Amino acid sequence: MSAADLRGTIDLHFHAGPDIRERRLTYLEAARQAEAAEMRAILIKSHATITADIAALIQPLVPKVRVFGAVALNAAVGGLNPNAVQTALALGAKAVWMPTVSAANHCRCVGRRGGIRVLGRNGRLKKPVMEIIEILAETGAILATGHLSAEESTTLAREALKRRVAKVVVTHPEHYYTQMPVTLQQKLAGQGVFFDRCYPSARTSPVTMEEMAQRIRLVGVESTVLTTDFGQPESPLPVEGLRFYLSRLAEFGFSASELDRMARINPARLLGLQGSDSKP
């Protein structure tokens, strides 16, 4: 199987519409493109709303690819809202992102005041966050760190693991907003944390493709999940982006089995899919 072959791959992080901001394609178009490429699954993300019901509506139209939804705990769904988490999971959501565009860290990076913090003044996780952790520990859904700071993400990840959340993912640690040091990534990887490594474009990251390859080597293929974070009007289509991502990493020496681990096996395990083949 060549690096450009997307059969059996999974994208856990991309954007589409309808949305409150312009997107290059709709969720249905993204799902149809994934099906045409013989991908195994996609996880649709919105900064504004639960997407599990959208995924359920789309699924019958694309029977050869699995479509999953999620929720990002931004102001639009009440922020750190355990009820929103329970509702999303009841609708079939597979992932819960901590605040993204509403995170205090995100607001600081874009020059806005305020925002949501997961840590209280005492440096401990707030009560609603602890409630959300308990919910995820019981359900087995993915806990993703969103656009929290490296400090917040680390505290969250360690507490979640301590309380038996089995699937903890640091969201794009190379992003301008998050920029988690490699040494810290290595420590968290050793504790069982995964890293959602989005395609390193100039729009989102100061890291080049060569530097991304180096970071993956330093932190580990075993803890890496390759995603695109595409869907913006100025970005490639998610399917095209994932294909190019795999091809570029192959040029930097990643073997077929290593690419398989990062684009097929690891995301399949996070979604709770059995096996690593391309069957939906």
C-alpha contacts under 8 A as a table, 3 or more apart, distances in Angstrom:
res1	aa1	res2	aa2	distance
1	M	5	D	6.34
1	M	256	A	7.30
2	S	5	D	5.29
2	S	256	A	7.27
3	A	6	L	7.77
3	A	243	R	7.39
3	A	246	L	5.36
3	A	247	S	5.07
3	A	250	A	6.44
3	A	256	A	6.71
3	A	259	L	7.42
4	A	243	R	4.99
4	A	244	F	6.84
4	A	246	L	6.24
4	A	247	S	5.52
5	D	243	R	6.99
6	L	9	T	5.38
6	L	37	A	5.97
6	L	38	E	6.49
6	L	39	M	5.70
6	L	242	L	7.91
6	L	243	R	6.49
7	R	37	A	6.40
7	R	38	E	4.65
7	R	39	M	4.84
7	R	40	R	6.91
7	R	278	S	5.98
8	G	38	E	6.40
8	G	39	M	4.66
8	G	40	R	4.42
8	G	41	A	7.73
8	G	264	R	6.18
8	G	276	S	7.62
8	G	277	D	5.98
8	G	278	S	3.61
8	G	279	K	6.98
9	T	38	E	7.99
9	T	39	M	4.86
9	T	40	R	5.42
9	T	41	A	6.99
9	T	260	D	7.87
9	T	263	A	5.35
9	T	264	R	4.67
9	T	278	S	7.24
10	I	39	M	6.17
10	I	40	R	5.67
10	I	41	A	4.85
10	I	42	I	5.54
10	I	263	A	6.00
10	I	264	R	5.83
10	I	267	P	6.32
10	I	268	A	7.19
11	D	14	F	7.13
11	D	41	A	6.81
11	D	42	I	4.97
11	D	43	L	6.38
11	D	226	L	7.27
11	D	227	T	5.20
11	D	228	T	7.01
11	D	242	L	7.79
11	D	263	A	7.52
11	D	267	P	7.75
12	L	42	I	5.79
12	L	43	L	4.67
12	L	44	I	7.20
12	L	227	T	6.01
12	L	267	P	7.07
13	H	42	I	7.88
13	H	43	L	6.26
13	H	44	I	6.67
13	H	45	K	6.37
13	H	198	C	7.73
13	H	227	T	5.57
13	H	228	T	6.24
13	H	229	D	5.20
13	H	230	F	7.91
14	F	43	L	7.54
14	F	44	I	6.29
14	F	45	K	6.13
14	F	227	T	7.39
14	F	228	T	5.95
14	F	229	D	4.17
14	F	230	F	5.06
14	F	231	G	6.12
14	F	238	P	6.64
15	H	23	R	7.17
15	H	27	Y	7.98
15	H	44	I	6.61
15	H	45	K	5.64
15	H	46	S	6.53
15	H	229	D	6.50
15	H	230	F	5.98
15	H	231	G	4.71
15	H	232	Q	7.07
16	A	19	D	7.00
16	A	23	R	5.39
16	A	24	R	6.75
16	A	25	L	5.49
16	A	26	T	5.00
16	A	27	Y	5.21
16	A	30	A	7.28
16	A	44	I	7.59
16	A	45	K	7.66
16	A	46	S	7.74
16	A	231	G	5.45
16	A	232	Q	7.70
17	G	22	E	7.51
17	G	23	R	5.68
17	G	24	R	7.77
17	G	25	L	6.20
17	G	26	T	4.33
17	G	27	Y	5.70
18	P	23	R	7.68
18	P	26	T	6.18
18	P	27	Y	7.45
19	D	22	E	6.75
19	D	23	R	7.14
19	D	46	S	7.34
19	D	48	A	7.48
20	I	48	A	7.32
22	E	232	Q	6.97
22	E	233	P	6.77
23	R	26	T	7.32
23	R	231	G	5.68
23	R	232	Q	4.92
23	R	233	P	5.45
24	R	231	G	5.33
24	R	232	Q	5.42
24	R	233	P	4.46
24	R	234	E	7.81
24	R	235	S	7.93
24	R	237	L	7.44
25	L	29	E	6.06
25	L	30	A	6.55
25	L	231	G	6.59
25	L	237	L	7.93
26	T	29	E	5.11
26	T	30	A	6.20
27	Y	30	A	5.07
27	Y	31	A	6.15
27	Y	44	I	7.31
27	Y	58	I	7.92
28	L	31	A	5.02
28	L	32	R	6.14
28	L	58	I	6.20
29	E	32	R	5.10
29	E	33	Q	6.16
30	A	33	Q	5.16
30	A	34	A	6.17
30	A	238	P	7.48
30	A	239	V	7.87
31	A	34	A	5.03
31	A	35	E	6.12
31	A	42	I	7.31
31	A	58	I	7.81
31	A	62	V	6.78
31	A	65	V	7.43
31	A	67	V	7.19
32	R	35	E	4.99
32	R	36	A	6.10
32	R	62	V	6.30
33	Q	36	A	5.03
33	Q	37	A	6.24
33	Q	239	V	6.79
34	A	37	A	5.11
34	A	38	E	6.27
34	A	39	M	5.30
34	A	40	R	7.95
34	A	41	A	7.66
34	A	42	I	7.55
34	A	65	V	7.01
34	A	239	V	6.36
35	E	38	E	4.90
35	E	39	M	5.80
35	E	40	R	7.76
35	E	62	V	6.60
35	E	64	K	5.95
35	E	65	V	5.23
36	A	39	M	7.66
37	A	239	V	7.58
38	E	64	K	7.47
38	E	65	V	7.19
38	E	278	S	7.50
39	M	42	I	7.93
39	M	65	V	6.32
39	M	278	S	6.94
40	R	64	K	7.70
40	R	65	V	5.22
40	R	66	R	6.21
40	R	278	S	5.34
40	R	279	K	6.34
40	R	280	P	5.28
41	A	65	V	5.27
41	A	66	R	4.34
41	A	67	V	5.73
41	A	68	F	7.54
41	A	280	P	6.96
42	I	65	V	7.66
42	I	66	R	6.40
42	I	67	V	5.21
42	I	68	F	6.21
43	L	67	V	6.08
43	L	68	F	4.67
43	L	69	G	5.55
43	L	70	A	7.26
44	I	51	T	6.56
44	I	55	A	7.40
44	I	67	V	7.45
44	I	68	F	6.31
44	I	69	G	5.28
44	I	70	A	6.84
45	K	51	T	6.64
45	K	69	G	6.85
45	K	70	A	6.29
45	K	71	V	7.18
45	K	72	A	7.73
46	S	49	T	5.79
46	S	50	I	7.07
46	S	51	T	6.76
46	S	70	A	7.96
46	S	71	V	7.11
46	S	72	A	6.85
47	H	71	V	7.85
47	H	72	A	5.76
47	H	74	N	6.74
47	H	100	T	6.80
47	H	101	V	6.77
48	A	72	A	7.27
48	A	74	N	6.88
48	A	76	A	5.60
48	A	77	V	7.22
49	T	71	V	6.47
49	T	72	A	7.19
49	T	76	A	6.84
49	T	77	V	6.55
50	I	53	D	7.25
50	I	69	G	7.24
50	I	70	A	5.95
50	I	71	V	4.63
50	I	72	A	7.31
50	I	88	A	6.18
51	T	54	I	5.08
51	T	55	A	6.21
51	T	68	F	7.94
51	T	69	G	4.58
51	T	70	A	5.38
51	T	71	V	6.42
51	T	88	A	7.92
51	T	93	A	7.43
52	A	55	A	5.06
52	A	56	A	6.31
52	A	68	F	6.30
52	A	69	G	3.73
52	A	70	A	5.59
52	A	71	V	7.75
52	A	88	A	6.40
52	A	89	L	7.94
52	A	91	L	5.68
52	A	92	G	5.65
52	A	93	A	4.91
53	D	56	A	5.03
53	D	57	L	6.34
53	D	69	G	7.21
53	D	91	L	6.11
53	D	92	G	7.64
54	I	57	L	5.19
54	I	58	I	6.27
54	I	69	G	7.20
55	A	58	I	5.15
55	A	59	Q	6.00
55	A	67	V	5.46
55	A	68	F	5.39
55	A	69	G	5.48
56	A	59	Q	5.34
56	A	60	P	7.68
56	A	67	V	7.48
56	A	68	F	7.59
57	L	60	P	6.87
58	I	61	L	5.54
58	I	62	V	6.83
58	I	67	V	7.39
59	Q	62	V	5.38
59	Q	63	P	6.21
59	Q	65	V	7.89
59	Q	66	R	6.86
59	Q	67	V	5.87
60	P	63	P	5.62
62	V	65	V	5.99
62	V	66	R	7.81
63	P	66	R	7.22
64	K	279	K	7.91
64	K	280	P	6.05
65	V	280	P	5.47
66	R	280	P	5.70
68	F	92	G	7.55
68	F	93	A	6.51
68	F	94	K	6.53
69	G	92	G	7.01
69	G	93	A	4.74
69	G	94	K	6.17
69	G	95	A	7.26
70	A	88	A	6.71
70	A	89	L	7.92
70	A	93	A	4.51
70	A	94	K	5.64
70	A	95	A	4.78
70	A	96	V	5.80
70	A	97	W	7.73
71	V	84	A	7.98
71	V	85	V	7.20
71	V	88	A	6.42
71	V	93	A	7.15
71	V	95	A	6.63
71	V	96	V	5.12
71	V	97	W	6.17
72	A	77	V	7.97
72	A	96	V	5.88
72	A	97	W	4.43
72	A	98	M	5.92
72	A	99	P	5.97
72	A	100	T	6.80
72	A	146	G	7.65
73	L	76	A	7.81
73	L	77	V	6.20
73	L	78	G	7.04
73	L	79	G	4.76
73	L	80	L	5.78
73	L	81	N	6.96
73	L	84	A	7.89
73	L	96	V	7.41
73	L	97	W	6.14
73	L	98	M	5.25
73	L	99	P	4.69
73	L	100	T	7.35
74	N	77	V	5.87
74	N	78	G	6.57
74	N	79	G	4.56
74	N	80	L	7.50
74	N	98	M	7.59
74	N	99	P	4.82
74	N	100	T	6.39
74	N	101	V	6.71
74	N	102	S	5.09
74	N	103	A	7.36
75	A	78	G	4.90
75	A	79	G	4.52
75	A	102	S	6.06
76	A	79	G	7.01
77	V	81	N	7.27
77	V	84	A	6.47
78	G	81	N	5.53
78	G	84	A	7.45
79	G	99	P	6.86
79	G	102	S	7.80
79	G	116	I	7.20
80	L	98	M	7.64
80	L	99	P	7.68
80	L	118	V	7.93
80	L	128	P	6.02
80	L	129	V	6.41
81	N	84	A	5.35
81	N	85	V	6.60
81	N	128	P	6.70
81	N	132	I	7.83
82	P	85	V	4.98
82	P	86	Q	6.19
82	P	128	P	6.48
82	P	129	V	7.88
82	P	131	E	6.53
82	P	132	I	5.43
82	P	135	I	8.00
83	N	86	Q	5.08
83	N	87	T	6.06
84	A	87	T	5.07
84	A	88	A	6.05
85	V	88	A	5.17
85	V	89	L	6.14
85	V	96	V	7.06
85	V	132	I	7.08
86	Q	89	L	5.19
86	Q	90	A	6.05
86	Q	135	I	7.52
87	T	90	A	5.08
87	T	91	L	6.30
88	A	91	L	5.12
88	A	92	G	6.49
88	A	93	A	5.30
89	L	92	G	4.95
89	L	93	A	4.60
89	L	94	K	6.91
89	L	141	A	7.94
90	A	93	A	7.21
93	A	96	V	7.75
93	A	141	A	7.71
94	K	141	A	5.12
94	K	142	I	6.16
94	K	271	L	6.49
95	A	141	A	5.43
95	A	142	I	4.37
95	A	143	L	6.03
95	A	144	A	7.05
96	V	141	A	7.31
96	V	142	I	6.09
96	V	143	L	5.23
96	V	144	A	6.00
97	W	100	T	7.34
97	W	143	L	6.19
97	W	144	A	4.57
97	W	145	T	5.79
97	W	146	G	5.18
98	M	143	L	7.64
98	M	144	A	6.21
98	M	145	T	5.11
98	M	146	G	4.85
98	M	147	H	7.37
98	M	148	L	7.41
99	P	102	S	5.49
99	P	103	A	4.85
99	P	116	I	6.94
99	P	145	T	7.67
99	P	146	G	5.54
99	P	147	H	6.23
99	P	148	L	6.97
100	T	103	A	5.31
100	T	106	H	6.83
100	T	146	G	4.80
100	T	147	H	4.42
100	T	148	L	7.10
101	V	106	H	5.86
101	V	107	C	7.11
101	V	147	H	6.98
102	S	106	H	6.73
102	S	107	C	6.74
102	S	115	G	5.27
102	S	116	I	5.97
103	A	106	H	5.13
103	A	107	C	6.26
103	A	115	G	4.99
103	A	116	I	4.60
103	A	117	R	6.27
103	A	147	H	6.08
103	A	148	L	6.06
104	A	107	C	5.00
104	A	108	R	6.12
104	A	113	R	7.66
104	A	114	G	5.85
104	A	115	G	3.79
104	A	116	I	4.86
104	A	117	R	5.65
104	A	148	L	7.42
105	N	108	R	5.14
105	N	109	C	6.31
105	N	115	G	7.45
105	N	117	R	7.84
105	N	147	H	6.67
105	N	148	L	5.66
105	N	149	S	5.59
105	N	177	Y	7.21
106	H	109	C	5.11
106	H	110	V	6.39
106	H	115	G	7.78
106	H	147	H	5.92
106	H	148	L	7.14
106	H	177	Y	6.09
107	C	110	V	5.30
107	C	111	G	6.05
107	C	112	R	4.66
107	C	113	R	6.09
107	C	114	G	6.75
107	C	115	G	6.02
108	R	111	G	5.16
108	R	112	R	5.60
108	R	113	R	6.48
108	R	114	G	7.93
109	C	112	R	7.59
109	C	177	Y	6.20
117	R	120	G	7.39
117	R	148	L	7.76
118	V	125	L	5.64
118	V	126	K	5.81
118	V	129	V	6.63
118	V	152	E	6.80
119	L	122	N	7.56
119	L	123	G	5.39
119	L	124	R	5.19
119	L	125	L	4.45
119	L	126	K	5.58
119	L	152	E	6.77
120	G	123	G	5.35
120	G	124	R	5.59
120	G	125	L	6.15
120	G	126	K	5.67
121	R	124	R	7.46
124	R	155	T	7.95
125	L	129	V	6.24
125	L	130	M	6.64
125	L	155	T	7.66
125	L	156	L	7.14
126	K	129	V	5.38
126	K	130	M	6.51
127	K	130	M	5.10
127	K	131	E	6.33
128	P	131	E	4.96
128	P	132	I	6.22
129	V	132	I	5.02
129	V	133	I	6.18
130	M	133	I	5.00
130	M	134	E	6.32
131	E	134	E	5.15
131	E	135	I	6.36
132	I	135	I	5.05
132	I	136	L	6.27
133	I	136	L	5.18
133	I	137	A	6.10
133	I	160	A	5.98
133	I	163	R	7.47
133	I	165	V	7.01
134	E	137	A	5.05
134	E	138	E	6.43
134	E	163	R	7.26
134	E	165	V	7.89
135	I	138	E	5.33
135	I	139	T	6.36
136	L	139	T	5.07
136	L	140	G	5.66
136	L	141	A	5.58
136	L	142	I	7.33
136	L	143	L	7.15
136	L	165	V	6.18
137	A	140	G	5.76
137	A	141	A	7.71
137	A	160	A	7.89
137	A	163	R	6.89
137	A	164	R	5.59
137	A	165	V	4.31
137	A	166	A	7.00
138	E	165	V	7.90
140	G	165	V	6.87
140	G	166	A	6.56
140	G	167	K	7.07
141	A	167	K	6.84
141	A	271	L	7.72
142	I	166	A	7.83
142	I	167	K	4.92
142	I	168	V	6.00
142	I	169	V	7.11
142	I	270	L	6.70
142	I	271	L	7.66
143	L	165	V	7.70
143	L	167	K	6.16
143	L	168	V	4.91
143	L	169	V	6.13
144	A	168	V	5.98
144	A	169	V	4.67
144	A	170	V	5.73
144	A	171	T	6.01
145	T	148	L	6.18
145	T	153	S	5.70
145	T	156	L	7.70
145	T	157	A	7.83
145	T	168	V	7.97
145	T	169	V	6.51
145	T	170	V	5.18
145	T	171	T	5.47
146	G	170	V	7.37
146	G	171	T	5.37
147	H	171	T	7.13
147	H	177	Y	6.55
147	H	178	T	6.19
148	L	151	E	7.95
148	L	152	E	5.84
148	L	153	S	5.83
148	L	178	T	6.71
149	S	152	E	5.18
149	S	153	S	6.04
149	S	177	Y	7.61
149	S	178	T	5.61
150	A	153	S	5.08
150	A	154	T	6.04
150	A	178	T	6.15
150	A	179	Q	7.06
150	A	180	M	5.32
151	E	154	T	5.23
151	E	155	T	6.31
152	E	155	T	5.26
152	E	156	L	6.02
153	S	156	L	5.07
153	S	157	A	5.91
153	S	170	V	7.06
154	T	157	A	5.16
154	T	158	R	6.12
154	T	188	L	7.65
155	T	158	R	5.39
155	T	159	E	6.18
156	L	159	E	5.32
156	L	160	A	6.01
157	A	160	A	5.13
157	A	161	L	6.16
157	A	168	V	6.37
157	A	170	V	7.99
157	A	188	L	7.98
157	A	193	V	7.35
158	R	161	L	5.21
158	R	162	K	6.12
158	R	188	L	7.93
159	E	162	K	4.95
159	E	163	R	6.24
160	A	163	R	5.11
160	A	164	R	6.31
160	A	165	V	5.24
160	A	168	V	7.47
161	L	164	R	4.98
161	L	165	V	5.18
161	L	166	A	6.62
161	L	168	V	7.46
161	L	192	G	7.97
162	K	165	V	7.53
165	V	168	V	6.86
167	K	193	V	7.35
167	K	194	F	7.70
167	K	270	L	6.30
168	V	192	G	7.78
168	V	193	V	5.36
168	V	194	F	6.16
169	V	193	V	5.88
169	V	194	F	4.58
169	V	195	F	5.35
169	V	196	D	6.42
170	V	173	P	6.40
170	V	193	V	7.23
170	V	194	F	6.23
170	V	195	F	4.84
170	V	196	D	6.02
171	T	195	F	6.35
171	T	196	D	5.06
171	T	197	R	7.36
172	H	175	H	5.47
172	H	178	T	7.18
172	H	195	F	6.88
172	H	196	D	5.10
172	H	197	R	5.04
172	H	198	C	5.66
173	P	178	T	5.59
173	P	179	Q	5.20
173	P	180	M	5.10
173	P	195	F	7.02
173	P	196	D	7.28
173	P	197	R	6.87
174	E	178	T	6.60
174	E	179	Q	4.85
174	E	180	M	6.61
174	E	197	R	7.24
174	E	200	P	7.74
174	E	205	S	6.02
174	E	206	P	7.50
174	E	207	V	6.64
175	H	178	T	5.31
175	H	179	Q	5.54
175	H	200	P	8.00
175	H	204	T	5.53
175	H	205	S	4.62
175	H	206	P	7.33
176	Y	179	Q	5.91
176	Y	204	T	5.98
176	Y	205	S	5.16
176	Y	206	P	6.58
180	M	184	L	6.83
180	M	185	Q	6.78
181	P	184	L	5.38
181	P	185	Q	6.35
182	V	185	Q	4.89
182	V	186	Q	6.15
182	V	215	R	6.97
182	V	218	L	7.60
182	V	219	V	7.05
183	T	186	Q	5.14
183	T	187	K	6.50
184	L	187	K	5.14
184	L	188	L	6.32
185	Q	188	L	5.16
185	Q	189	A	5.95
185	Q	219	V	6.48
186	Q	189	A	5.06
186	Q	190	G	6.23
186	Q	218	L	7.50
186	Q	219	V	5.06
187	K	190	G	5.20
187	K	191	Q	6.68
188	L	191	Q	5.04
188	L	192	G	6.56
188	L	193	V	5.49
189	A	192	G	5.17
189	A	193	V	4.81
189	A	194	F	6.43
189	A	219	V	6.90
189	A	220	G	7.80
189	A	223	S	6.11
190	G	193	V	7.32
192	G	223	S	7.57
193	V	223	S	6.67
194	F	223	S	4.55
194	F	224	T	5.84
194	F	225	V	7.06
195	F	223	S	6.04
195	F	224	T	5.03
195	F	225	V	5.96
196	D	224	T	6.40
196	D	225	V	5.00
196	D	226	L	6.21
196	D	227	T	6.54
197	R	224	T	6.68
197	R	225	V	5.96
197	R	226	L	5.20
197	R	227	T	6.03
198	C	226	L	6.07
198	C	227	T	4.65
198	C	228	T	4.86
198	C	229	D	5.75
199	Y	226	L	7.54
199	Y	227	T	6.40
199	Y	228	T	4.89
199	Y	229	D	6.87
199	Y	241	G	7.42
199	Y	242	L	7.76
199	Y	245	Y	6.50
200	P	204	T	6.71
200	P	205	S	5.52
200	P	206	P	7.70
200	P	207	V	6.16
200	P	208	T	6.25
200	P	209	M	6.24
200	P	212	M	7.28
201	S	204	T	5.59
201	S	205	S	5.84
201	S	207	V	7.98
201	S	208	T	7.68
202	A	205	S	5.56
202	A	206	P	6.52
205	S	208	T	7.83
207	V	211	E	5.78
207	V	212	M	6.27
208	T	211	E	5.08
208	T	212	M	6.13
209	M	212	M	4.93
209	M	213	A	6.19
209	M	248	R	7.56
209	M	249	L	7.74
210	E	213	A	5.12
210	E	214	Q	6.34
210	E	252	F	7.18
211	E	214	Q	4.95
211	E	215	R	6.17
212	M	215	R	5.06
212	M	216	I	6.22
213	A	216	I	5.19
213	A	217	R	6.34
213	A	249	L	6.57
213	A	252	F	6.79
214	Q	217	R	5.10
214	Q	218	L	6.23
215	R	218	L	4.97
215	R	219	V	6.02
215	R	220	G	7.96
216	I	219	V	5.28
216	I	220	G	5.29
216	I	221	V	6.06
216	I	224	T	7.01
217	R	220	G	5.25
217	R	221	V	6.76
219	V	223	S	7.41
220	G	223	S	5.70
220	G	224	T	6.61
221	V	224	T	5.15
221	V	258	E	6.51
221	V	261	R	7.07
221	V	262	M	6.36
222	E	261	R	7.03
222	E	262	M	7.28
222	E	266	N	7.53
223	S	262	M	7.93
223	S	266	N	7.65
224	T	262	M	5.54
224	T	266	N	7.36
225	V	262	M	4.79
225	V	263	A	6.10
225	V	266	N	6.21
225	V	267	P	6.19
226	L	242	L	7.94
226	L	262	M	5.71
226	L	263	A	5.43
227	T	242	L	6.80
227	T	263	A	7.74
228	T	238	P	6.02
228	T	241	G	6.11
228	T	242	L	5.90
229	D	238	P	7.44
230	F	235	S	5.95
230	F	236	P	6.62
230	F	237	L	6.45
230	F	238	P	5.14
230	F	241	G	7.26
231	G	235	S	6.25
231	G	236	P	7.08
231	G	237	L	5.96
231	G	238	P	6.12
232	Q	235	S	5.20
232	Q	236	P	7.86
236	P	240	E	6.22
236	P	241	G	5.76
237	L	240	E	5.26
237	L	241	G	6.08
238	P	241	G	4.98
238	P	242	L	6.14
239	V	242	L	5.32
239	V	243	R	6.31
240	E	243	R	5.21
240	E	244	F	6.24
241	G	244	F	5.20
241	G	245	Y	6.01
242	L	245	Y	4.96
242	L	246	L	6.28
243	R	246	L	5.41
243	R	247	S	6.33
244	F	247	S	5.01
244	F	248	R	6.05
245	Y	248	R	5.26
245	Y	249	L	6.26
246	L	249	L	5.25
246	L	250	A	6.18
246	L	259	L	6.87
247	S	250	A	5.09
247	S	251	E	6.46
248	R	251	E	5.06
248	R	252	F	6.65
249	L	252	F	5.00
249	L	253	G	6.66
249	L	254	F	5.82
250	A	253	G	5.20
250	A	254	F	4.77
250	A	255	S	6.45
250	A	256	A	7.71
250	A	259	L	7.82
251	E	254	F	7.26
254	F	258	E	6.00
254	F	259	L	6.53
255	S	258	E	5.12
255	S	259	L	6.27
256	A	259	L	5.18
256	A	260	D	6.01
257	S	260	D	4.89
257	S	261	R	6.18
258	E	261	R	5.05
258	E	262	M	6.43
259	L	262	M	5.19
259	L	263	A	5.93
259	L	264	R	7.81
260	D	263	A	5.39
260	D	264	R	5.18
260	D	265	I	6.32
261	R	264	R	5.66
261	R	265	I	4.71
261	R	266	N	5.73
262	M	265	I	6.42
262	M	266	N	5.61
262	M	267	P	7.24
263	A	266	N	6.78
263	A	267	P	6.56
264	R	267	P	5.82
264	R	268	A	5.99
264	R	276	S	6.34
264	R	277	D	7.96
265	I	268	A	5.16
265	I	269	R	6.23
265	I	275	G	7.75
265	I	276	S	5.22
266	N	269	R	5.26
266	N	270	L	6.37
267	P	270	L	4.99
267	P	271	L	6.24
268	A	271	L	5.15
268	A	272	G	6.13
268	A	273	L	5.09
268	A	274	Q	7.27
268	A	275	G	7.69
268	A	276	S	6.77
269	R	272	G	4.93
269	R	273	L	5.85
269	R	274	Q	7.30
270	L	273	L	7.71
273	L	276	S	8.00
